Amino acid sequence: MSLTIFIAVCVLGIDFLIYVLFQWTFADKRRALQKKLAQQRQSLPSEPARPFLVTLRKVGPQTQARLQKVRERMAVGAERERRSA
């Protein structure tokens, strides 16, 4: 039982030492790369926002007739609601 615990502690210790070794060797390179990327992004000229334009289409006679029918139906429906209330 004690040998199993000793081996488990040794394996965990070796894992920790490997983790520390990788952090010590590669963490500085990663931080330097991240700093360099951040500086490059800040130095790039940002483009000004362009306005979003929506043009109004001309409504043809058929569309006007359909719109008029819909408006009439809505007016009739509103009138019925007023009467029932």
PyMOL commands that set and color helices and strands:
alter all, ss='L'
color gray80, all
select helices_A, chain A and resi 2-43+61-84
alter helices_A, ss='H'
color red, helices_A
deselect
rebuild
show_as cartoon
